[in-house]
């Protein structure tokens, strides 16, 4: 995966801006909805795109920048992304520094609509002080109660932009809140079915802190010792993690569907424990493709919980 370098991608973005000049609506600008009367929404990550579709329903058209299994930490926006941003009424982002590339894309696009940081109001887990983690842990969606805050922020923005459909957005949000509460209770039930001594988690990178905190698991460590999947991994890191796994009695190592499984598999062999890797492992930074067990946020969290409990039981 390629680390985002907006400076090196400036030429591509400039091309995108040039293309935009002939593509905007005459005088309507980004405040104009589509011909069908629907709001144009651009969402950055797979998770917030799913939330926007749920809350907006048939009153919005959602363009999703990041595709399933594309790492949000390392992304370079395309001219098509810049065009979509410029033409949007509402731009929905995860926040907490996850989309490091977004400010540059917005500037290139000349976006003039409503920007929604879905992390507003979420209690953010702190980082370790490194530059990559200065804003804290961005993986806020792995707690369904945080998802309720995120969807609430989206609802407020859509209702403000389209007051005529505010009641529809509110009803969609209320129905989804009920599903999120049921998801939360179901996850807690399944995790609590494990003996406390077995509720120990080793993951591919440090993406599940909010899940660990919410359901009172013990986080033993991650293969990549960072919130960011592009962080450097040393041989000592691997040796230390193998030692920890053996000392703490961890039963399994969990990789992620969007990340290469080789290191997780090697660590599992060294430590003598099960490894959950490949397409059916955990969905960490991204939802899965349509038709997969992680195609929606609700499916993702249900699948992750089933996978974790199945491996640790």
C-alpha positions, -999 to +999 in steps of 0.1 A: +000+000+000+012+035-008+014+061+019-005+093+011+017+120-004-005+149-014+024+169-026+035+142-050-002+138-061-006+175-068-005+170-105-033+145-104-054+168-083-047+197-105-060+177-135-091+170-114-096+206-107-092+215-144-118+188-153-142+203-127-144+237-144-167+223-171-186+199-149-204+221-124-240+231-126-247+266-140-247+289-110-261+261-087-228+252-071-226+226-043-257+239-025-279+225-053-293+190-050-296+166-078-323+168-105-342+142-085-342+166-055-319+143-035-289+157-016-255+149-029-235+133-002-198+123-004-186+100+024-149+092+029-148+057+045-169+026+040-183+030+075-195+066+073-208+059+038-230+031+052-242+054+080-250+082+055-271+057+034-290+045+064-298+079+078-304+096+044-324+068+029-340+075-004-335+113+001-298+112-006-273+100-032-241+088-015-208+088-033-182+067-014-146+076-018-129+046-002-138+012-015-141-020+006-107-034+016-089-002+008-068+011+037-080+046+048-046+053+064-029+052+031-048+067+003-042+092-025-074+109-038-081+107-075-094+134-099-128+117-097-127+120-059-120+157-062-148+162-086-173+143-063-162+165-034-167+197-053-202+188-064-214+175-030-239+192-008-226+174+023-192+158+029-191+132+057-158+121+073-147+099+101-124+124+117-097+120+143-070+122+117-080+090+099-083+108+065-050+126+064-054+132+027-088+150+030-078+186+036-057+187+005-085+172-016-110+197-002-087+226-010-082+213-045-119+208-050-130+242-038-157+225-017-183+249-004-209+226+011-214+212+047-185+192+062-195+167+089-169+153+113-187+123+127-163+121+156-177+152+172-189+143+207-171+109+208-147+104+237-114+097+219-089+072+232-055+088+234-025+079+212+010+072+224+024+107+216+038+098+182+031+120+152+009+093+136-013+092+168-013+128+179-051+131+175-058+099+192-073+066+181-095+071+150-112+037+150-142+051+168-169+030+150-159-002+168-182+008+197-218+008+187-225+036+211-200+057+192-218+047+160-249+063+175-231+096+180-217+094+144-250+088+128-266+115+150-240+140+136-249+129+101-287+133+108-282+169+121-263+179+090-287+164+066-317+179+084-300+213+083-293+211+046-327+197+037-353+208+064-382+195+043-370+159+048-359+164+084-386+141+098-375+113+074-339+116+086-350+116+122-372+085+117-343+067+099-320+076+128-344+064+155-349+030+137-311+026+133-304+035+170-327+006+180-306-017+158-273-004+173-285-009+208-295-045+199-261-050+183-244-037+214-263-059+237-257-089+215-220-084+214-218-080+252-238-113+256-214-132+233-182-118+249-195-125+283-201-161+274-163-165+274-144-172+306-127-140+318-093-156+314-099-162+277-110-127+268-076-117+254-070-101+220-040-099+197-048-082+164-030-072+132-029-035+142-042-015+170-077-009+156-100-025+182-093-004+212-129+010+215-142-026+211-118-038+238-128-010+262-166-014+256-167-052+261-139-054+287-114-076+269-077-076+276-056-062+247-023-081+248-008-065+217-009-059+180+014-071+152+018-036+139+023-015+171+003+015+160-031+028+150-017+032+115-012+001+093+018+018+076+039+019+108+072+002+107+075-033+122+107-046+137+120-081+144+121-072+181+084-062+179+075-096+166+097-115+192+082-094+220+047-102+209+054-139+206+067-139+241+037-120+254+013-144+237+030-174+254+032-157+288-004-146+288-020-177+274-036-160+244-056-185+223-056-169+189-041-141+167-065-121+146-055-106+112-078-083+091-095-089+058-079-059+043-043-067+054-018-093+043-020-123+066+017-135+063+030-119+095+001-129+116+004-165+104+042-165+112+036-152+147+008-177+152+032-205+142+060-192+165+036-188+194+017-221+188-017-206+186-046-203+162-046-176+135-077-160+120-066-146+087-077-140+052-110-128+038-131-142+066-110-127+094-118-094+112-130-063+094-109-036+110-104-004+090-130-011+063-162-029+055-162-058+032-175-059-004-211-064-012-222-099-004-196-105+023-201-109+060-189-074+065-209-056+038-226-033+063-216-019+097-241-041+115-229-072+096-192-063+102-195-061+140-216-092+142-191-111+121-161-098+141-178-109+174-186-143+160-151-147+148-135-136+181-157-157+203-154-187+181-116-186+182-113-179+219-139-203+231 
